[in-house]
Every structure is written in C-alpha cells, then in structure tokens.
Amino acid sequence: MSSEKCDVIVMGCGGFGSAAMYHLAKRGLKVLGIDRFHPPHDQGSSHGETRVIRKAYFEHPDYVPLLHRAWDLWEELAEKSDHKLIERRDLLMSGPPGSEVTEGARQSARLHNLPLEDLTHEEAFKRFPMFNMPPDHTVTVESTAGFLRVERCVGAHLDLAQANGALMRCGETVKKISGSAGQLSVQTDQATYSAGAGILTCGAWTGQLLQDYAKLIHVRRKTLFWYPIQNSVWADPVRAPMFFLDLPEGQFYGLPSIDGRTIKTGEHTGGETVKDPSTLERSILAGDEAPVSRFVEKRLVDIESTFCRSTVCMYSMSPDGHFLFDQLTDLPLVVAAGFSGHGFKFASVLGEAAAELLQKGRTSLDIEFLSINRFAR
Ligand SMILES: Cc1cc2nc3c(=O)[nH]c(=O)nc-3n(C[C@H](O)[C@H](O)[C@H](O)COP(=O)(O)OP(=O)(O)OC[C@H]3O[C@@H](n4cnc5c(N)ncnc54)[C@H](O)[C@@H]3O)c2cc1C
C-alpha cells in the first residue's frame, strides 16, 4: 500500500505511540500507526509485565500535575477497555540523608500537597520486616502510587485506537521522514505514506531517524529479574509495598508478587551503552545477574537468591534524565523520546498532549519544561 493520505502518521506504536494513536483517533483524526514489530512486543522499552506509577515525583515537582492527569486517563482507559490495567499499591522509598530519591519525593509532596509518611528506621523495620535497609537511611511511604500492566496498556490503547478508525502497519520499518509545513512524507522499507503531520516516537531507535536526537539520546541495556518468594507476606498487597531503594551499591526498585509466587526487581542505575538497538544482546550474560542477586541476598528477606525469569529492556536516556517532548518547526512533527527509564506512566497524558498539539496547535498541559530548548539555554 503506497501514497496513502491521512491526518497523522504515528511512527512507533509502543508505550507512547499507542497512547498518541488512541487520543488522536478518539478526536476523529485519520491516523496511521507504523511499527517495525507487532506491539505489544518485548523488543523495545515497554515490556516486563508492570510499570510503577507514583505522584510524589522525586525526579522533579513539575511532573506532578501531569501525573494527576495521567492516573485519571489510565483509569479511564481501563474502564473503556474493560481490562484491569492499574492497581494502587504503597511505595516505600529509602535513601541516605539528602538522597535525591527521598528528598526529591518529599519536595514534590510538599509543593503539591501529597500525602507521604516518614518512618523512623525502627518503625520501618517493624512495619516492613522484609527489607534490610542501612540504619542511617530515611524511609518514606507514598500511598498515591501503584502499578500499570504495561503490555495490557499498550494493547488497550491500540485496540481502542483501531476501534476509533486508526489503521496500523506492523512489521514495517520507517526509513526516512521529510516534508514541510502541513505536508509530511514517510518512507518505510515497504511504501511511502503522506499526511498533514506526524509523531515520531521510536523509543531507542529515535536517534536513527533524526540526527539532532542521536546526539541527545544515550541508550542503555537494562535487565529485569523475577525471584521466587519464600514467604507469603510478599504476596500480600497490604503488607508488601513496591520499593525504590537508594543504596550505596546502586538504586534498586521492585514490585512485590502479582502472581503469588515471585517478586520482580532490577537496578535503576547502571546498564551498558547500546550502539544499535536492533543488535541488542537479549540473552542474560554472565555478569548481568550478580548485582541484582547480591542486592536480593543483602537487602530483601525471604526471597530466593536465584532468579526464575528474566528479560532485557532498554532505557533511552536524555542528557539530564528528563523527557524530550517537542513540536518541531522545520517539519510538521511532534517528537516524544528520551523517556530515561521513567516514562511509561506518562504515556497516557503525553499522548493526550500530542493529540491536542496536532489538532489545536496548543495544549493546556504544562509541558514546556520537557522541550529540548532547555539544552540551548
Ligand atoms: C526495565 C525497565 C523498567 C522500567 N520501569 C518503569 C517504571 O516503573 N515506570 C515508568 O513509568 N517507566 C518505566 N520504564 C520506562 C518506560 O518503560 C519507557 O520510558 C517507555 O516504555 C518508553 O516508551 P516508548 O514508546 O518511548 O518506547 P517503546 O515502547 O520501545 O516504543 C517504541 C516503538 O517504536 C518502534 N520502532 C522503532 N524504530 C522504528 C522504525 N524505524 N519504524 C517503525 N517503528 C519503529 C518499536 O518497535 C517500538 O514499538 C522502565 C523501562 C525499563 C526498560
């Protein structure tokens, strides 16, 4: 199929692209989504069962208004798709005095009036005996947190986008983007498509399609592991919180069991540079497990130290760890990339922002702080 004309072409239908397609199609725009794989898939950055969503955002308080809207939109999607997509769960954060994680969360909570519960080491140990935290670390618990079923969310956005008339071309790779005001041409390995505008959101591959972004995005290989639980407390949604621990050995996060048998955990810090995401090493290598199983052995109680399941994923890091979200001026294109290992929870709200930008030329959401103009400044 060649030379098809539609309103918007979405390049990359993963975490963010699927949400953008849904919000565009819902507004009555004629949308074509193109993906090199068949989303939801396990080749990019949106797989591995779950993603944490939280509101006392340690990365920056400016994300908090977006998170309120993001949460509402995920709930709305769950209702419309009739799938369980989001579940509320406490989040325990800990770190040394002055830690970016605990101090950042407290600052966002103060500025946006969010409930956070600070615990002494003794209180934390009593309430959450399944963690071995260093005695000088401070602990805070967020109740406005939860997790998203990541592949289900991508699938729900795509299903509802198509139910609203969006078309999809899977197994087709975008090779070249060109155009001028109001006229976009997208060349794939199979056809050429034209549209009034486009959204480029190819995750770890974005830099291969836009030179300016190649300089800004640094892709990291990340591993995730599931470990069997030895105590049913880990399967108790009230007693076992999600966790994000800022430790001398690195930052580690995890989600307690959703299958009743395992916890999922990984290291947020670290990860080798990926030169080409298409040749990413997808099997677990000898050195991959050691830091995580050392963490499990030292810091978690009643978890087996040999993993039973794993996957490999990618972080697309921006220079400052904040997202890259812009409407370009030289091409009729919105670019959403560099989600830096914390972007999935925002797919719903930023998908809406992109749809508003393309339909009305503006959005009511405050996203200016995510513009790449910050690097020029
Ligand atoms: C291990 C791990 C844990 C994480 N934990 C969290 C968390 O707890 N909470 C959170 O909010 N975020 C988390 N993140 C980050 C979050 O998952 C990502 O930021 C988000 O999923 C990125 O979505 P994306 O749409 O940019 O990329 P993707 O979902 O990878 O989508 C990009 C799409 O583009 C397609 N594509 C690529 N190139 C082309 C091309 N040339 N032509 C056509 N299609 C193309 C790909 O096939 C893919 O489908 C985590 C990430 C990882 C890896």
PDBQT file of the ligand as one rigid body, heavy atoms in Angstrom, charges set to zero:
ROOT
HETATM    1  C1  LIG A 401      13.417  -2.344  32.804  1.00  0.00    +0.000 C 
HETATM    2  C2  LIG A 401      12.589  -1.085  32.705  1.00  0.00    +0.000 A 
HETATM    3  C3  LIG A 401      11.834  -0.681  33.790  1.00  0.00    +0.000 A 
HETATM    4  C4  LIG A 401      11.082   0.497  33.714  1.00  0.00    +0.000 A 
HETATM    5  N1  LIG A 401      10.301   0.867  34.763  1.00  0.00    +0.000 NA
HETATM    6  C5  LIG A 401       9.475   1.925  34.650  1.00  0.00    +0.000 A 
HETATM    7  C6  LIG A 401       8.538   2.213  35.644  1.00  0.00    +0.000 A 
HETATM    8  O1  LIG A 401       8.444   1.500  36.651  1.00  0.00    +0.000 OA
HETATM    9  N2  LIG A 401       7.698   3.274  35.463  1.00  0.00    +0.000 N 
HETATM   10  C7  LIG A 401       7.753   4.046  34.334  1.00  0.00    +0.000 A 
HETATM   11  O2  LIG A 401       6.978   5.000  34.242  1.00  0.00    +0.000 OA
HETATM   12  N3  LIG A 401       8.645   3.796  33.360  1.00  0.00    +0.000 NA
HETATM   13  C8  LIG A 401       9.490   2.753  33.480  1.00  0.00    +0.000 A 
HETATM   14  N4  LIG A 401      10.366   2.440  32.489  1.00  0.00    +0.000 N 
HETATM   15  C9  LIG A 401      10.471   3.335  31.320  1.00  0.00    +0.000 C 
HETATM   16  C10 LIG A 401       9.354   3.116  30.323  1.00  0.00    +0.000 C 
HETATM   17  O3  LIG A 401       9.028   1.764  30.216  1.00  0.00    +0.000 OA
HETATM   18  C11 LIG A 401       9.780   3.713  28.987  1.00  0.00    +0.000 C 
HETATM   19  O4  LIG A 401      10.137   5.061  29.184  1.00  0.00    +0.000 OA
HETATM   20  C12 LIG A 401       8.639   3.657  27.979  1.00  0.00    +0.000 C 
HETATM   21  O5  LIG A 401       8.084   2.378  27.922  1.00  0.00    +0.000 OA
HETATM   22  C13 LIG A 401       9.200   4.067  26.633  1.00  0.00    +0.000 C 
HETATM   23  O6  LIG A 401       8.159   4.018  25.673  1.00  0.00    +0.000 OA
HETATM   24  P1  LIG A 401       8.473   4.388  24.168  1.00  0.00    +0.000 P 
HETATM   25  O7  LIG A 401       7.173   4.493  23.486  1.00  0.00    +0.000 OA
HETATM   26  O8  LIG A 401       9.411   5.560  24.114  1.00  0.00    +0.000 OA
HETATM   27  O9  LIG A 401       9.338   3.155  23.602  1.00  0.00    +0.000 OA
HETATM   28  P2  LIG A 401       8.816   1.736  23.054  1.00  0.00    +0.000 P 
HETATM   29  O10 LIG A 401       7.681   1.256  23.849  1.00  0.00    +0.000 OA
HETATM   30  O11 LIG A 401      10.020   0.892  22.913  1.00  0.00    +0.000 OA
HETATM   31  O12 LIG A 401       8.216   2.089  21.632  1.00  0.00    +0.000 OA
HETATM   32  C14 LIG A 401       8.985   2.417  20.509  1.00  0.00    +0.000 C 
HETATM   33  C15 LIG A 401       8.351   1.716  19.330  1.00  0.00    +0.000 C 
HETATM   34  O13 LIG A 401       8.952   2.187  18.125  1.00  0.00    +0.000 OA
HETATM   35  C16 LIG A 401       9.063   1.086  17.257  1.00  0.00    +0.000 C 
HETATM   36  N5  LIG A 401      10.076   1.432  16.267  1.00  0.00    +0.000 N 
HETATM   37  C17 LIG A 401      11.384   1.655  16.485  1.00  0.00    +0.000 A 
HETATM   38  N6  LIG A 401      12.006   2.015  15.348  1.00  0.00    +0.000 NA
HETATM   39  C18 LIG A 401      11.064   2.016  14.380  1.00  0.00    +0.000 A 
HETATM   40  C19 LIG A 401      11.095   2.330  12.995  1.00  0.00    +0.000 A 
HETATM   41  N7  LIG A 401      12.218   2.743  12.373  1.00  0.00    +0.000 N 
HETATM   42  N8  LIG A 401       9.937   2.204  12.278  1.00  0.00    +0.000 NA
HETATM   43  C20 LIG A 401       8.787   1.817  12.894  1.00  0.00    +0.000 A 
HETATM   44  N9  LIG A 401       8.717   1.526  14.214  1.00  0.00    +0.000 NA
HETATM   45  C21 LIG A 401       9.838   1.639  14.933  1.00  0.00    +0.000 A 
HETATM   46  C22 LIG A 401       9.433  -0.070  18.172  1.00  0.00    +0.000 C 
HETATM   47  O14 LIG A 401       9.162  -1.309  17.564  1.00  0.00    +0.000 OA
HETATM   48  C23 LIG A 401       8.568   0.212  19.382  1.00  0.00    +0.000 C 
HETATM   49  O15 LIG A 401       7.329  -0.466  19.291  1.00  0.00    +0.000 OA
HETATM   50  C24 LIG A 401      11.126   1.282  32.525  1.00  0.00    +0.000 A 
HETATM   51  C25 LIG A 401      11.894   0.864  31.436  1.00  0.00    +0.000 A 
HETATM   52  C26 LIG A 401      12.606  -0.322  31.505  1.00  0.00    +0.000 A 
HETATM   53  C27 LIG A 401      13.415  -0.749  30.324  1.00  0.00    +0.000 C 
ENDROOT
TORSDOF 0
